[in-house]
Amino acid sequence: ITPKMCTAIQTSIEKCKKDPRYDETLKIEANEKLQPILGKINIVKAMAEGKDDYSVDFIKDVEKYVRNNYRITKKQMAGLNKVYKRLTEDLFEGDKDE
């Protein structure tokens, strides 16, 4: 093993010590921080399932990713916001005809 490889291995080990997937105390903290996000995801999922929307699979995939990796990406948040906006705008479409 070269010195550069040894340094890379040590750095990777240190990163794993700070990752909630491998440390139980960090996992508990991360779960507490994720509860509001998961609550919002569940609200959007319930709305999509209620309207039998095509975005249900996307929402389930985002929820699975958040539960496995203990974080959500900006693109996923933007996608969920778009779905939420589209679903809430549909609520008032029936009123326009009157």
C-alpha positions in Angstrom: 0.0 0.0 0.0 1.4 3.4 -1.0 1.2 6.3 1.4 -1.4 8.0 -0.8 -3.6 4.9 -0.7 -3.2 4.7 3.1 -4.3 8.3 3.5 -7.3 7.7 1.3 -8.3 4.7 3.4 -7.9 6.6 6.6 -10.0 9.5 5.2 -12.7 7.1 4.2 -12.8 5.5 7.6 -13.2 9.0 9.2 -16.0 9.9 6.9 -17.9 6.7 7.8 -17.6 7.5 11.5 -19.5 10.7 10.8 -22.2 9.1 8.6 -25.6 8.3 10.2 -25.8 5.0 8.3 -22.9 3.6 10.3 -23.2 5.3 13.7 -26.3 4.6 15.9 -26.1 7.9 17.8 -25.9 9.9 14.6 -28.8 7.8 13.1 -31.1 8.8 16.0 -30.3 12.5 15.5 -30.7 12.3 11.8 -34.1 10.6 12.2 -35.3 13.4 14.4 -34.2 16.0 11.8 -35.9 14.1 9.0 -39.3 13.8 10.6 -40.6 17.2 9.3 -39.4 16.4 5.8 -40.9 12.9 5.9 -44.2 14.4 7.1 -44.3 16.8 4.1 -43.5 13.9 1.8 -46.4 11.9 3.3 -48.8 14.8 2.8 -47.8 15.2 -0.9 -48.0 11.4 -1.3 -51.5 11.3 0.2 -52.6 14.0 -2.1 -51.2 12.3 -5.2 -52.7 8.9 -4.2 -56.1 10.6 -3.6 -56.1 12.0 -7.1 -54.5 8.8 -8.6 -51.7 11.0 -9.9 -48.8 9.6 -12.0 -46.2 11.1 -9.6 -46.9 8.6 -6.8 -43.9 6.4 -7.9 -41.6 9.4 -7.9 -42.7 10.4 -4.4 -42.2 6.9 -3.1 -38.7 6.8 -4.6 -37.8 10.1 -2.9 -39.2 8.8 0.4 -37.1 5.6 0.1 -34.0 7.7 -0.7 -34.5 10.0 2.3 -35.0 7.0 4.6 -31.9 5.2 3.3 -29.5 8.2 3.0 -30.8 10.5 5.8 -30.9 13.5 3.5 -32.8 15.0 0.6 -31.3 16.7 -2.5 -32.3 20.1 -3.8 -33.6 18.6 -7.0 -35.8 16.2 -5.1 -37.2 19.1 -3.1 -37.8 21.0 -6.2 -39.5 18.1 -7.8 -41.8 17.6 -4.8 -42.6 21.3 -4.8 -43.7 21.0 -8.5 -45.9 18.0 -7.7 -47.4 19.8 -4.8 -48.1 23.0 -6.8 -49.6 20.9 -9.6 -51.9 19.0 -7.2 -53.0 22.1 -5.3 -53.8 24.0 -8.5 -56.0 21.2 -9.7 -58.2 21.7 -6.6 -59.5 25.0 -8.0 -59.9 24.0 -11.7 -63.5 22.9 -11.1 -64.4 26.4 -9.8 -63.3 28.1 -13.0 -66.2 26.5 -15.1 -68.9 28.1 -12.9 
